[in-house]
Amino acid sequence: MSTLGIIALLTLLYWLYVTVDVLKGLPNLRTLPKSPLTPFSDKPPLVSVIIAAKEEETTIRETVKHLLSQNYPRLEIIAVNDRSRDATGVRLEELRKWSEGKQDIRTKLQIIHITHLPDGWLGKNHALYQGYLQARGQYLLFTDADILFAPGTITDAVTYMKEQDVHHLTLTPNMFARGALLKGFVHFFLFSFSLFVRPWRANIDNAKGPGIGIGAFNMVSRSAYEAIGMHKAIALRPDDDLQLGIFLKRAGYRQRVLSAKHLLQVEWYRSLKDAVIGLEKNLFSGFRYSYMVALLACLGQIGFFICPWLGLLFLWDWRGAVYAVAVILQIWLYRKLMSRLMSLRGDTAYLLPVSASLLVYTIVRSVWLTWKQGGIYWRGTFYSLRELKRSKR
């Protein structure tokens, strides 16, 4: 048997294994249930929503307004303006004054303005930690400055956490994108990320299992957050949302990841260029700044996502048929996960090899820029590679 034939069979075996694993895991990946309209039987816990915002003048207004419209009875919102050079701080102060003048809005909006970033901190992580220091809630909700919340989101989340005795709840949003190419790339990134981290495994109550956290919605009990060392434990992690979930899972706290496609919406990036630039800042971090791991990730994308399509097109023998089966499984899994996570039909499946090629390009750029610069620029601040690697340990 030729080398190419062996590679084709190994590729098919990989997709067969992934298909079985996804089919076994999908029943564990459910949608956040809607809570009954009846009021809480006892005094509901106070929830502190903490938002870090840096240069978010175009999105922060809508995010805060949606949070102010929540039907949860005990809520405080702490928005942290992290050294913004645009009108983010002005927009937040305008919202605070506007909310105080509305009799139907009882939620307190607190604004923190940060002007200095201390050494040893990533800006966003420091901002979230400063928000925690002012928070009084039994539950802490860390979220981003571009998320749109349905009115019952927090009520549904708190009800679920109390009923299921969950310490950490993270929710996947519906990711809106404009244009087929951007939509295909964003959705492929979610698809590839899901196959890598297997989010359904986080719902198995096993401290040795993988943990997960999603920046759009990370709600954690105050006691669990404090026990793992808060954001001080992940002070220099660009993937702070994911690491928060990993730390909590490792510590043995009960964790759940659910779909909130009907409750949360985010326009992750507005253009393909923005997506590539945004991801190239932290992809290398996801590989623990290891050149070998990054190389293996690129080879995996090429071998398992791109080559089957090339084999389908250019091999007119049994090897092409093997690759054709791999492509069919790839498309089926893509559509299945998109439907489960975001209620999408996966119509951009025909762009899978193009999106995978773009992701390989982004990974290569992430590694090259980090090496060339000796670190990363994150929201206008430079962090050296030596410092970032030290934080990994």
C-alpha positions in Angstrom: 0.0 0.0 0.0 1.3 3.5 -0.9 2.1 6.1 1.7 -0.8 8.3 0.4 -3.1 5.3 0.8 -2.0 4.9 4.4 -2.5 8.6 5.1 -6.0 8.5 3.6 -7.0 5.5 5.8 -5.6 7.2 8.9 -7.5 10.4 8.0 -10.7 8.4 7.7 -10.1 6.6 11.0 -9.6 10.0 12.7 -13.0 11.3 11.4 -14.7 8.0 12.4 -13.3 8.4 15.9 -14.4 12.0 16.1 -17.8 11.2 14.8 -18.3 8.5 17.5 -17.0 10.9 20.2 -19.3 13.7 19.1 -22.4 11.4 18.9 -21.6 10.1 22.4 -21.0 13.7 23.8 -23.8 15.7 22.2 -26.5 14.5 24.6 -24.4 16.2 27.3 -24.4 19.5 25.5 -27.8 20.9 26.1 -29.6 24.3 25.8 -30.0 26.4 28.9 -33.6 25.7 30.0 -36.1 28.5 30.5 -36.9 29.1 34.2 -40.6 29.2 35.3 -42.2 32.6 35.5 -42.9 32.1 39.2 -40.8 34.2 41.6 -37.9 32.7 43.6 -39.2 30.9 46.7 -36.6 32.6 48.8 -34.5 35.8 48.5 -32.6 35.5 45.2 -28.8 35.8 45.4 -27.2 39.0 44.4 -25.5 38.8 41.0 -22.6 41.1 40.1 -22.1 41.5 36.4 -18.5 42.6 35.6 -17.6 44.0 32.2 -14.1 45.0 31.1 -14.2 47.6 28.3 -11.3 49.0 26.3 -12.0 51.0 23.2 -15.6 49.7 23.0 -17.5 53.0 22.3 -19.4 51.4 19.5 -20.8 48.4 21.4 -20.8 49.1 25.2 -24.0 51.2 25.1 -26.1 48.3 23.7 -24.5 45.7 26.0 -25.2 47.7 29.2 -28.7 48.6 28.1 -29.5 44.9 27.5 -28.2 44.2 31.0 -30.2 47.0 32.6 -33.3 45.4 31.0 -32.8 42.0 32.7 -35.8 40.8 34.7 -33.6 39.4 37.5 -34.6 41.1 40.7 -31.2 41.4 42.4 -28.5 42.6 40.1 -25.6 45.1 40.1 -23.5 46.0 37.0 -19.9 47.0 37.3 -18.4 48.3 34.1 -14.7 48.8 34.1 -13.3 51.3 31.6 -9.8 50.0 31.1 -7.6 52.9 30.0 -9.8 53.6 26.9 -8.6 56.3 24.6 -11.9 56.6 22.8 -15.3 57.6 24.2 -16.0 54.4 26.1 -15.7 56.2 29.5 -18.0 59.0 28.3 -20.6 56.5 27.0 -20.6 54.6 30.3 -21.1 57.8 32.4 -23.9 58.8 30.1 -25.5 55.4 30.6 -25.2 55.7 34.4 -26.9 59.1 34.4 -29.6 57.9 32.0 -30.3 54.8 34.1 -30.5 56.8 37.4 -33.2 59.0 35.7 -35.4 56.0 34.8 -37.9 54.9 37.5 -38.4 51.5 35.9 -34.6 50.7 36.1 -33.6 49.6 39.6 -30.3 47.9 38.7 -27.3 49.8 40.0 -24.7 50.7 37.4 -21.2 51.3 38.8 -18.4 52.6 36.7 -14.7 52.1 37.4 -12.1 54.1 35.4 -8.6 52.6 35.3 -5.8 54.8 34.2 -2.8 52.7 35.1 -1.9 49.0 34.5 0.4 47.5 37.1 3.2 45.1 36.1 2.4 41.5 35.9 -1.1 41.9 34.6 -2.9 41.7 31.2 -5.2 44.7 30.9 -8.5 42.8 30.7 -7.7 40.5 33.5 -6.7 43.4 35.8 -9.9 45.2 34.9 -12.1 42.1 35.7 -10.2 41.7 39.0 -10.8 45.4 39.9 -14.5 44.8 39.2 -14.5 41.8 41.5 -13.0 44.0 44.3 -16.1 46.2 44.1 -18.6 43.4 43.7 -20.9 42.3 46.5 -22.7 39.4 44.7 -22.9 35.8 45.7 -22.6 35.1 42.0 -20.1 36.8 39.6 -20.8 37.1 35.9 -17.8 38.0 33.8 -18.9 39.0 30.3 -17.6 41.0 27.3 -18.5 44.5 26.2 -20.2 43.4 22.9 -22.7 40.8 24.1 -26.5 41.3 23.7 -28.6 39.6 26.4 -32.2 38.5 26.2 -34.2 39.8 29.2 -34.4 36.5 31.0 -30.8 35.3 30.6 -29.6 35.9 34.1 -32.8 34.6 35.7 -32.5 31.4 33.7 -28.8 31.0 34.6 -29.2 31.6 38.3 -32.2 29.2 38.5 -30.3 26.5 36.7 -27.2 26.9 38.9 -29.2 26.7 42.1 -31.3 23.8 41.0 -28.4 21.8 39.6 -25.9 22.9 42.4 -23.5 24.2 39.8 -20.5 26.4 40.8 -19.6 27.5 37.3 -21.9 28.0 34.3 -20.6 29.1 30.9 -22.8 29.7 27.9 -22.2 29.6 24.1 -23.7 32.6 22.3 -25.1 32.9 18.8 -22.2 34.3 16.8 -23.4 36.7 14.1 -21.2 37.4 11.1 -21.6 39.4 7.9 -20.7 37.9 4.6 -20.2 34.3 3.6 -16.4 34.2 3.9 -16.3 35.8 7.4 -19.2 33.6 8.5 -17.5 30.5 7.3 -14.2 31.4 9.0 -15.8 32.3 12.3 -18.0 29.2 12.4 -15.1 27.0 11.3 -13.0 28.3 14.2 -15.8 27.4 16.6 -16.1 24.0 14.9 -12.4 23.3 15.1 -12.2 24.6 18.7 -15.1 22.3 19.7 -13.4 19.3 18.2 -10.2 20.2 20.1 -11.6 20.9 23.6 -14.7 18.7 23.4 -16.9 21.1 25.5 -19.4 18.4 26.3 -16.8 16.6 28.4 -16.8 19.5 30.9 -20.3 18.5 31.8 -19.1 15.2 33.2 -18.5 15.6 37.0 -14.9 14.5 37.0 -12.2 16.8 38.2 -9.7 15.2 35.9 -11.8 16.0 32.9 -11.2 19.1 30.7 -12.7 22.4 31.8 -13.9 25.3 29.6 -14.9 28.9 29.9 -16.4 31.3 27.3 -15.9 35.0 27.5 -19.4 35.9 26.6 -20.8 34.3 29.7 -18.8 33.0 32.7 -20.9 32.9 35.8 -19.2 31.6 38.9 -20.0 31.4 42.6 -18.0 33.8 44.6 -16.6 31.1 46.9 -15.3 29.0 44.0 -13.7 32.1 42.3 -11.9 33.1 45.4 -10.8 29.5 46.1 -8.9 29.2 42.8 -7.1 32.5 43.3 -9.3 34.8 41.3 -7.9 36.5 38.2 -4.6 36.9 40.0 -4.0 33.2 39.2 -4.4 33.9 35.5 -3.1 37.5 35.4 -1.1 37.2 32.2 -3.3 34.7 30.3 -4.8 36.1 27.0 -7.2 33.2 27.1 -8.4 34.1 30.6 -12.0 33.0 29.9 -10.9 29.5 29.0 -8.4 29.3 31.8 -10.9 30.4 34.4 -13.0 27.3 33.5 -9.9 25.0 33.4 -8.8 26.2 36.9 -12.3 25.7 38.3 -12.7 22.2 36.9 -9.2 21.2 38.1 -10.2 22.3 41.6 -13.2 20.0 41.5 -16.0 22.5 41.2 -19.1 21.4 39.4 -19.2 23.0 35.9 -21.7 23.2 33.1 -21.4 24.5 29.5 -24.7 25.0 27.8 -25.9 26.6 24.6 -27.6 30.0 24.9 -28.1 30.5 21.2 -31.6 31.8 22.0 -30.4 34.2 24.7 -27.0 35.6 23.8 -25.7 37.2 20.6 -22.4 38.6 19.6 -20.9 40.0 16.4 -17.4 38.6 17.1 -15.6 40.4 14.3 -16.9 42.8 11.7 -14.6 41.8 8.9 -12.3 38.9 7.9 -9.3 41.2 8.4 -10.4 42.0 11.9 -10.9 38.3 12.6 -7.4 37.4 11.5 -5.8 40.3 13.4 -7.9 39.5 16.5 -7.0 35.8 16.6 -3.3 36.2 15.8 -2.8 37.9 19.1 -3.8 34.9 21.2 -3.7 31.7 19.1 0.0 31.1 20.0 -1.0 31.4 23.7 -3.5 28.6 23.2 -0.5 26.4 22.2 1.3 27.4 25.4 3.8 29.4 23.3 5.3 26.1 22.0 6.5 26.1 18.5 6.2 22.3 18.3 2.5 22.3 19.4 1.8 25.2 16.9 3.4 23.1 14.1 1.4 20.1 15.0 -1.8 22.2 15.0 -1.0 23.4 11.5 -0.2 19.9 10.3 -3.5 18.7 11.8 -5.5 21.3 10.0 -3.8 20.5 6.7 -4.0 16.7 7.1 -7.5 16.3 8.6 -9.4 19.3 7.2 -7.8 20.4 3.9 -6.3 17.2 2.4 -9.5 15.2 2.3 -11.0 17.9 0.0 -7.9 17.8 -2.3 -8.0 14.0 -2.3 -11.7 14.0 -3.2 -10.9 16.3 -6.2 -7.7 14.8 -7.5 -7.6 11.1 -6.6 -9.8 9.0 -8.9 -9.3 5.7 -7.2 -10.1 4.0 -3.9 -8.0 6.6 -2.0 -10.3 9.3 -3.4 -13.3 7.4 -2.2 -11.8 7.1 1.3 -11.2 10.9 1.3 -14.8 11.4 0.1 -16.2 9.6 3.1 -13.9 11.7 5.3 -15.3 14.9 3.7 -18.9 13.7 4.2 -18.3 13.0 7.9 -16.6 16.4 8.2 -19.6 18.2 6.6 -22.1 16.2 8.7 -20.3 17.0 12.0 -20.0 20.7 11.0 -23.7 21.0 10.4 -24.5 18.9 13.5 -22.5 21.1 15.8 -23.6 24.4 14.2 -27.2 23.3 14.7 -26.6 22.3 18.3 -24.6 25.4 19.3 -26.1 28.2 17.3 -29.3 26.9 15.5 -27.5 27.2 12.1 -27.9 24.8 9.2 -24.2 24.9 8.4 -24.7 26.3 4.9 -21.1 27.5 4.8 -19.8 23.9 4.9 -18.6 24.3 1.3 -16.1 26.8 2.7 -14.5 24.3 5.1 -11.2 23.9 3.3 -10.9 27.7 2.6 -11.6 28.4 6.3 -9.1 25.8 7.4 -6.5 27.4 5.2 -7.2 30.8 6.6 -6.8 29.4 10.1 -3.4 27.9 9.3 -2.4 31.2 7.9 -3.5 32.9 11.1 -1.7 30.4 13.3 1.5 31.0 11.3 1.2 34.7 11.6 0.5 34.5 15.3 3.7 32.5 15.9 5.8 34.6 13.5 4.6 38.0 14.9 5.1 36.8 18.5 8.7 35.6 17.7 9.5 38.7 15.7 8.2 41.2 18.3 9.5 39.1 21.3 5.9 39.2 22.7 2.4 40.4 21.9 0.6 43.7 21.7 -2.8 43.4 23.4 -5.1 46.4 23.3 -2.1 48.8 22.9 0.1 47.3 25.6 3.2 45.1 24.9 3.8 41.9 26.9 7.2 40.2 26.4 7.3 36.5 25.5 9.5 35.7 28.5 6.9 37.2 30.8 4.1 35.4 29.1 5.9 32.0 29.2 6.7 32.5 32.9 2.9 33.0 33.6 2.3 29.6 31.9 4.3 27.9 34.6 
